[in-house]
Amino acid sequence: MTDRAGEAVIVHACLRDGRGGSPTAVVPDGSFSDDERRCVPAAWGTSHAVFVRVRDGQVSLRFFTAHGELPACGHGTVAALAVLADRSGLSEYRTTLHAGGRAFIGRAVPRPDGFAASFDPGPVTLRGATAAERDLILSLFPACAGPASVASVGRPRMLIPVATRADLAALTPDLDRLREACDRLGLLGCYVYTAPTADGRAAARMFAPSIGVPEDIANANSTACLAAHLSHQGLSTLTVDMGDSLHSPASITATTETCPEGARVQVGGLATLTAR
């Protein structure tokens, strides 16, 4: 691996009340091979790494787990924005990001306890789960308490409701079977969530063994998918707690605006730079 991998900044993205969050390696991109990029998360003890290239004022992001490249990573985007904002020294950092074949706006504002970062995850597509998807997946989640959906912001994932936080905490899906089912169906993973309270608070767990992440501490893009799904019920602001089962509390906030093209979502969280 080239020496520039040693320039990583470790960011805890999507903290809750200043604690926890998802550790993410943010690395200046360089002449890495993709195999070298895949090694970076394990080398830094993180599930994900984001590689940032700034050239002629254009910011490009690439996201990797040990299993390979992802077209998008929500908490990785939050982490990258925090690093870019820290380096800018601005009272409000705003830029156009390029990742996964699309350009989108991201912003970050310094706070006493870190950087509040948010971005546009792109259009969310939603549909009901098919019979084949239900047959393969829902047997692994017997606590499912309503119709499952499939949502995508680049890659599809299944949204599975459960009744209570206790039901959510008790989940122990067979990860080998889940990986096989997701691989067969072309799903990124399964995002299991509780119904939001009246003030828009919910909890979730994201299982994604197909990309080498048995369970994700924070998954902003799936939270954006849920926000778009719930916007049809009139909910415009959503805060989702994650990471408790992994002893790293995290929270992601999403706001939704209804427009003629469908739901437009902004998603983000609080991030702190913890090591260089």
C-alpha positions in Angstrom: 0.0 0.0 0.0 1.3 3.5 -0.8 2.4 5.9 1.9 -0.6 8.2 1.3 -2.9 5.6 3.0 -1.1 6.7 6.2 -2.7 10.2 5.8 -6.1 8.9 6.7 -8.3 10.9 9.1 -10.6 8.8 11.2 -14.0 10.4 11.5 -16.8 9.3 13.8 -19.9 10.0 11.6 -23.5 10.4 12.7 -22.8 10.7 16.5 -25.7 10.7 19.0 -25.5 13.3 21.7 -21.8 13.7 21.0 -21.0 10.0 21.4 -20.5 6.9 19.3 -20.9 7.2 15.6 -19.5 5.1 12.8 -15.7 5.2 12.5 -14.8 6.0 8.9 -11.3 6.4 7.3 -11.1 9.5 5.1 -8.1 9.2 2.8 -6.7 11.6 0.1 -7.0 9.7 -3.1 -3.9 8.8 -5.0 -2.4 6.2 -7.2 -4.0 3.3 -5.3 -5.1 0.1 -6.9 -8.6 -1.0 -6.0 -7.1 -3.9 -4.1 -5.1 -1.4 -2.0 -8.3 0.6 -1.4 -10.1 -2.5 -0.2 -7.3 -3.0 2.4 -7.7 0.4 4.0 -10.8 -0.2 6.2 -9.2 -3.2 7.9 -5.9 -1.4 8.2 -7.6 1.5 10.1 -10.1 -0.7 12.0 -13.2 0.8 10.2 -15.9 -0.8 8.1 -15.7 1.8 5.3 -13.1 4.1 3.8 -13.8 7.1 1.6 -11.2 8.4 -0.9 -11.3 12.1 -1.6 -9.8 13.7 -4.7 -9.8 17.5 -5.1 -8.7 18.6 -8.5 -9.4 22.0 -10.1 -12.0 22.7 -7.4 -13.9 19.6 -8.1 -14.4 17.1 -5.2 -14.8 13.4 -6.1 -15.5 10.6 -3.6 -15.0 6.8 -3.9 -16.2 4.4 -1.2 -14.8 1.0 -0.3 -15.3 -1.8 2.1 -13.1 -4.9 2.4 -15.3 -6.5 -0.3 -15.0 -3.7 -2.9 -16.3 -0.4 -4.1 -19.7 1.0 -3.3 -21.5 3.5 -5.5 -22.6 5.5 -2.5 -22.1 5.6 1.3 -24.1 8.1 3.3 -22.0 8.1 6.5 -18.8 8.2 4.4 -20.2 11.3 2.7 -20.8 12.9 6.1 -17.3 12.0 7.1 -15.7 13.4 4.0 -17.7 16.7 4.3 -16.5 17.0 7.9 -12.8 16.7 6.8 -13.3 19.1 3.9 -15.0 21.6 6.2 -12.3 21.4 8.8 -9.6 22.1 6.2 -11.6 25.0 4.7 -11.8 26.9 8.0 -15.1 28.4 6.7 -18.1 29.1 8.9 -20.2 27.2 6.4 -18.6 24.8 3.9 -20.6 24.0 0.8 -19.5 22.2 -2.4 -20.6 20.0 -5.2 -19.6 16.4 -4.7 -19.1 13.8 -7.5 -19.6 10.2 -6.6 -21.3 7.2 -8.2 -21.8 8.9 -11.5 -23.7 11.8 -10.1 -23.1 15.3 -8.8 -24.8 16.6 -5.7 -24.6 19.3 -3.1 -23.1 18.8 0.3 -22.6 21.2 3.2 -21.1 21.2 6.7 -21.2 23.7 9.5 -18.8 23.7 12.5 -20.4 23.0 15.9 -18.8 23.0 19.4 -19.0 19.2 19.3 -18.0 18.6 15.6 -19.5 19.3 12.2 -23.1 19.1 11.2 -23.0 17.7 7.7 -25.8 17.0 5.2 -26.2 16.2 1.6 -28.6 15.3 -1.2 -28.6 11.5 -1.6 -30.4 11.6 -4.9 -33.8 10.4 -6.0 -35.3 7.5 -4.1 -37.2 4.8 -5.9 -39.7 2.8 -3.9 -41.8 -0.3 -4.6 -43.4 -3.1 -2.6 -41.4 -6.3 -2.0 -42.1 -9.1 -4.4 -43.3 -12.5 -3.3 -39.9 -14.0 -4.1 -38.2 -11.3 -2.0 -40.6 -11.8 0.9 -40.1 -15.6 0.8 -36.3 -15.4 0.9 -35.9 -12.6 3.3 -38.7 -12.3 5.8 -38.3 -15.8 7.2 -35.0 -14.4 8.6 -36.9 -11.6 10.3 -40.0 -13.2 12.0 -40.6 -10.0 13.9 -41.7 -8.2 10.7 -44.8 -6.2 11.6 -46.0 -4.9 8.2 -45.5 -4.8 4.5 -41.8 -4.8 3.4 -40.6 -2.4 0.7 -37.6 -2.2 -1.5 -36.0 1.2 -1.9 -32.9 2.4 -3.8 -30.6 5.3 -4.0 -28.2 3.6 -6.4 -28.6 0.0 -5.0 -31.8 -1.6 -3.7 -32.3 -2.6 -0.1 -35.3 -4.0 1.7 -37.0 -1.9 4.4 -38.6 -4.1 7.0 -40.8 -2.7 9.8 -40.9 -4.1 13.4 -43.3 -3.1 16.1 -41.0 -2.0 19.0 -37.4 -1.2 19.8 -37.3 -4.4 21.9 -38.2 -6.4 18.8 -35.4 -4.6 16.9 -32.8 -5.3 19.7 -33.7 -9.0 19.7 -33.0 -9.6 16.0 -30.4 -12.3 15.3 -30.7 -13.1 11.6 -28.6 -15.9 10.1 -26.1 -13.7 8.3 -24.9 -16.5 6.0 -28.5 -17.1 4.8 -29.1 -13.4 4.6 -26.0 -12.9 2.4 -27.1 -15.7 0.1 -30.6 -14.3 -0.2 -29.4 -10.7 -0.8 -26.8 -11.9 -3.4 -29.5 -13.9 -5.2 -32.0 -11.0 -5.2 -29.4 -8.3 -5.9 -30.1 -6.4 -2.6 -27.5 -4.3 -0.7 -29.0 -5.5 2.6 -31.9 -5.2 4.9 -32.8 -2.1 6.9 -35.1 -3.0 9.8 -36.9 -0.1 11.5 -39.5 0.8 14.1 -42.5 3.0 13.4 -41.6 6.6 14.2 -43.0 8.5 17.1 -45.2 11.5 16.7 -42.1 13.7 16.7 -40.4 11.6 14.0 -38.0 9.5 16.1 -37.4 5.9 15.1 -34.7 3.2 15.5 -33.2 0.9 12.9 -30.5 -1.7 12.2 -28.9 -2.3 8.8 -27.6 -5.8 8.0 -25.4 -5.9 4.9 -23.2 -9.1 4.9 -23.1 -9.1 1.1 -20.8 -6.0 1.2 -18.7 -7.3 4.1 -20.6 -5.4 6.8 -22.6 -7.8 8.9 -24.3 -4.8 10.6 -23.7 -1.1 10.0 -23.4 1.3 12.9 -25.0 4.1 10.8 -26.6 4.0 7.4 -27.6 7.4 6.1 -28.7 6.4 2.6 -31.1 3.7 4.0 -32.4 6.4 6.4 -33.0 8.6 3.4 -34.9 5.8 1.7 -37.1 5.4 4.9 -37.7 9.1 5.0 -38.9 9.0 1.4 -41.1 6.0 2.2 -42.7 7.7 5.3 -43.2 11.0 3.5 -46.2 9.5 1.9 -47.7 9.4 5.4 -47.1 13.1 5.9 -43.8 12.8 7.9 -41.3 15.5 6.8 -38.6 15.2 9.5 -37.1 11.9 10.7 -34.4 11.1 13.2 -33.2 7.5 13.3 -31.2 5.9 16.1 -28.8 3.2 15.1 -25.7 1.4 16.5 -27.0 0.5 20.0 -26.5 -3.2 19.3 -22.9 -2.5 18.4 -22.3 -0.3 21.5 -21.7 2.7 19.3 -24.9 4.9 19.4 -25.5 6.9 16.2 -28.3 9.1 14.9 -29.1 10.2 11.4 -31.5 13.0 10.5 -33.4 13.3 7.3 -35.8 16.0 6.0 -38.2 15.4 3.1 -39.8 17.9 0.8 -42.5 16.8 -1.6 -42.1 18.0 -5.2 -43.6 17.1 -8.6 -40.7 14.7 -9.2 -41.3 12.9 -5.9 -39.8 13.1 -2.5 -36.6 15.2 -2.2 -34.5 14.3 0.8 -31.6 15.9 2.7 -29.8 13.5 5.1 -26.9 13.9 7.5 -25.5 13.9 11.0 -22.9 15.1 13.3 -19.3 14.1 12.8 -16.0 14.5 14.7 -12.4 14.1 13.5 -10.9 11.8 16.1 -7.5 10.7 14.8 -5.1 11.5 11.9 
